[in-house]
Amino acid sequence: MGARRVRNPARVRAIMFEARRQTDADNDPELHDLRKSYGLGPRGIGSGRRVKYYSQDEMGLKIRRPTDPPNADVGRLYARIERGRFAPDEDRLRRIAEGLRMGDQQWRALWAAMYGGAGEPASLRPDTGLHIPGIWKEVVRSSSMAAYVSNRCWEVVYCNSVAEDLFGAMPANMMRWMLGLPPEERSRALTLQRERDWVGPALAQLSRSLDAYPHDRTLRQLAAEVENHPELGPLYRGYLDPYVHPDNTHRLMVHARTGVVGVMRAGAAQPLGSQGARALFISWTPLSRMRQLPAPDRPR
């Protein structure tokens, strides 16, 4: 993402200054080493007002990149960014957020104020989306619909008994189930119109997740198995629709416990503190009770 106009300069100023004001520069050993490496003395020596938090020049030291010219005034650059006068590339903005020790919520707010538009940035935390707050266990189990929550690599964390009935022994990993990868080959008999409604969307989701979390070992293992699969590999390497989420999709699915064919409709949500995780609430209706089969939704 190249430099562009700042979407909301006032909001950028407020977020960045408040985050910088909360820092504790005196107790940052990395900053001490940075100052020393650039020939600067310890904090508090010299003229000027002394504050506990990072100065703009000190933030310049923390966000300097190896590719920056030795004589680049990165402190001045940081000041322009904090004042909302310049929109850096996303890598530089991420360095700023990490240097200011922002949480993910604050980071997303800064990203939106800086760039605007749709979407959101990848989390600052490498383990985001792996751990789901316990309140979601209560949410899922209190639902009268089939419901489950999976983490960013589709490992099922919470589910209810209605989902257990629908899927027949809840799969440990929903991506494996949707694709029919071992040990979930049984799903091939339960998912109808597989390539269009199940496999294609699932492969697109896998691809997008791997782009977002390229170092996730579970996702990499799934992708490797898909690449080597005689049916799935060619589909994965071909064109994949830009699939974002399965909200309000309609799919034919055999109820695992009863063996009856029905229409599954899904409502999807994301636990806000667990980027990449998702909660699914599923309505399943026997096909015999449907007056007409819903037109297939284009995944959005």
N, C-alpha and C positions, 0 to 999 in steps of 0.2 A: 504494500500500500504506500504510494508516494505521498509527498506533501500536498496538502489541500487547504482550503479555507476552513477555519475553525467554525464549527456549527453553532456553538453557544459559548462565546468567550466569557461572559459573566459567570456561568456555571463552572467552567474550567477553572477560573481563578479561585472560586470559592472552594471547590473540591481539593485542588492542589495545595492551596495555602493552609487549609485546615489540616490536611494530612501531614504537611511539613511541620506544622506547629506542634503536632503530637509526637514528633520524633525525639530521640534522646541521643544527640551527637556525642555527648561526653562519654557515653558508655558503649561506643562503637569501635572496637579494636581495628576493624577493617578501615575505618576512616583515618585512624591514627597512622596506619601503614601507608595509606594513599597520600596523606599530607606529606609524610616523610619522603616518599618516592618522588614527589614533585618539588622537593626542596622547601617545603613549608614547615614552620615550627608547630609546636603543640597549640591546641585551641586556647584562646584566652590571652595569647601574647600579642602585643601590638595595640594599635589604636582601634577605635570603633566600638559600637555597642555590642556587648556580649550577650548571647542568647543560648539557651540550652539546646534548641533544635538546630537542624542543619541550616546553614546559610545557602543562598542560591549558588555561590561559587563551590561550596562543598558538594552540593547535589550535582554540579557539573563534573566533579571528580568521580562521583559514583556512577554516572551514566555514560562516562566516556567509553567509546568502543575502540577495539584494536585498530580499526580502519580509519579512525579520526586522525587527521594530520597532527603532528606533535605540537604545532603552534595554534591549533584550533582553540578558540575561547568557548569551551563547552558550557562554562558557567553563564556566560552571556546568552548562549542558546537556551539554556534551561530557563533563564529569566523571561525570555520572550515566550516560551511555551507556557510558563505559569501565568503570565499576564494575558494569555489567550490571543496572542498576536501571531502565533505560528503553529501549524499542525504538523508534527513530525510523522515519520513512518511508524508503523505499529510496533516494530522492534524497539525503537527508541522509547516509545510511550510505555511499553511493557517494562523496560529497564527503570523508568521513572517510578512506575507503580511498585515494582519490587524494591527499589531503593527507599521508597517512602513506607514500605511494609503495609501496603494496602490490603484489605480483605477483598474477597471476590466481589461483594456487592458494591463497594466503593470503586473498584477497578472497572466494573461494568458501567457504572454511572459516569466515570471519567471518559471511558471509550465512547459512550453515546454522546456526551457533551462535546467531545472533540470532533467526532466524525459524523454523528447522526446516522440516518439510514437504517435499514433492516439488519437483522442478525445481531450477534454478540461475540465478544472475543473469547478465546480459549481461556480456561481458568489459570490463575497464577499458581494453584496448588497441584502438584503432580498426582495426588491421590484423589482429586475431585471426582465425584460420581461413583466412587467405590463403596462408600459408607453412607447408608440411608438412615436418617433420624428415626428413632423408635416410634414416634407418633404415627408414622405411616403404617406400622403394623396394626395399630388400632383402627386407622381409617379403612384399611383393606378388610380387616376381619369384621367390621361393623356393616359392611356393604351387603345388600341382598343380591347384588349382581356378582358374577364371577369377577374377581379382581386380583391383581398381583402387582408387585413392584420389582423391577430389575435394575441392576446397576449399569454402568456405562458399557460393560462388555456382555450384557444380557444374562448375567447370572441372577437367578430368581432369589430375592432376599426375603420377601414376604408374599404370602398368598392366602386365600381363604378356602373353605371347604367346597364352595360352589365351583371355584376354579379347578380344584382337585378332581371333582366329578367330570367337568367339561373336558379337561385334558387327559384325565386318567393317570394318576400319579404325576404330580406336577414336575415338569422337566427341570433339571438343574440349570440349564442354559437355554433360553428361548430362541436364540439364533440357531443353535444346533437343531432344535425342534422344527423351526420353520423351514430349514434347509434339508432336514432329514439326514443330518450327519450323525455318525456313531456317537453315543449309543441310542440316538433318537430316530432310527429308521422307521419305527412304527408310525410316525407322523405322516408318512407318505400315503397311508391308507385313510387318514382323517382329513387331509387338506385337499379339496377339490379345486379344479382349474389352477393347478399348482404353479405353473410357470408364470402366468399372468398375475395372479392374485397373491401368491405367497413368495415364490422364489425370487422373482424380479425385484419387488420392493425390498425384500430382505437383503439381497446382495447390494443394492444401492445404499441401504442403511449401513451395512458393514463397511463399504468403501468410504463413506463419509466419516464414520467413526474412526477408522484407521487414519484418515487425514488429520482428524482432530487430536488423536492420541497415538501417534506413530510408534511410541515405545511401549505401549501396553502389550504385555506378553500374551495375554489371553486373546486379544484381537489379532495379533500376529499369527498365533497358532490357528485360529479359525480361518484367516485368509490363506495360510499355507495349505490347509486341507482343501479349501475351496479350489485353489489354483490347480491342485493335483487331481481333482475329481473329474471324471470323464464327462459328466453331465453339467456340473456347475461351473467348471473352469472356463469353457468357451463363453458362457453367459456373463461371467464376471469380467472377462477381458473385453467383452463387447460393449455396446452402448447401454448405459444405465440412466434411467430417468433421474432427474434431480429430486429424489424422494426425501422429504423432510420428516414427516411423522404420519402415523396411521390413524389420526383422529377422524372419526366419522366414516371409516371405511366399512364396506359390506363385503363379506367373503363367505363362500360356502364351506361348511365344516361339519364333519361327522362328530356327533357327541360321543365321546369315548366310552362312557358308561352304558348308554342306551343303544348305541349303534344307529341312531336316527340322523338323517341328513337335515341340516338346518342352516339358517343364515346368521352369521355372527356379525354384530355391529360393535365397533370399539370406540370408546372415548379415551383419549390419551392426555396425560398431564405430566409435568416435570416437577419433582421436588425442587424448590428454588435454591436450596442450599447444596444440591448435589447435581451439578451440571453434567449432562450426558445420561443421567438416570431417567427412568420413566415409569409412570404408573398407568396401568391399563384397567379400564372398567368395561366389561363385556356383556352385552345382551345377546342371548342366543334364542332363536325362535325356530321351531320345526318348520321345514319347508312346506309341509301340508297345511299349515295355518296361514301361509302367506298368500294373499290374493294375487300378487304378482311379484316376481323376483326383482328386487331393486336393481336399477342400472348400476354398473360398476362405477365406483368413484375413482376419479384420478387422484392418486395420493398427493397430498400437499405438504 
